[in-house]
Amino acid sequence: MPKLKSHSGVKKRFRLKKSGIVKRNKAFVRHILSTKKKKRKKQLGKATTVFKGEAKTIKRMLGH
């Protein structure tokens, strides 16, 4: 059976840490920033982790 290709959309959106945790960037940071508070914009700029159930699917799509 041939190798499966990794999902190119997932490759661009997620990073896999050495510990196996999947990192992602948060949404809602691109535009309409004037209505958002400074604290919220700072928190949206930081990366976060993915839930365990979703991480399993993402790892499969990344080819791990």
C-alpha positions in Angstrom: 0.0 0.0 0.0 1.4 3.4 -0.9 2.2 6.2 1.6 -0.5 8.7 2.3 0.1 12.3 1.6 0.0 14.7 4.6 -2.8 17.3 4.5 -1.3 20.6 3.2 -3.9 22.8 5.0 -3.1 21.1 8.3 0.7 21.5 7.7 0.2 25.3 7.4 -2.0 25.6 10.5 -0.5 23.3 13.2 2.9 22.5 14.7 3.8 19.4 16.5 5.9 19.8 19.7 8.5 17.2 20.7 6.3 16.1 23.6 3.5 15.2 21.0 1.3 18.2 21.9 -0.2 20.0 18.9 0.1 23.8 18.8 -2.1 26.2 16.9 -2.6 30.0 16.4 -5.8 31.6 17.5 -8.4 33.2 15.2 -9.9 36.7 15.1 -6.6 38.7 14.9 -6.6 39.8 11.3 -9.0 42.8 11.1 -11.6 44.8 13.0 -9.1 45.2 15.8 -10.2 48.7 16.9 -13.3 47.2 18.7 -11.2 44.6 20.6 -9.5 45.4 23.9 -5.7 45.4 24.2 -5.7 42.5 26.6 -7.8 40.4 24.3 -5.5 41.2 21.3 -2.4 40.3 23.3 -3.9 36.9 24.3 -5.0 36.2 20.7 -1.4 36.7 19.6 -0.2 33.8 21.7 -0.3 30.2 20.5 -2.4 27.6 22.3 -2.7 23.8 22.3 -5.4 21.6 20.7 -7.7 19.3 22.6 -6.8 15.6 22.9 -9.6 14.4 20.6 -8.7 16.8 17.8 -5.0 16.3 18.3 -5.4 12.6 17.3 -7.0 13.5 14.0 -4.5 16.3 13.3 -1.5 14.0 13.9 -3.0 11.5 11.5 -3.4 14.2 8.9 0.2 15.4 9.4 1.4 11.8 8.8 2.5 11.0 12.4 
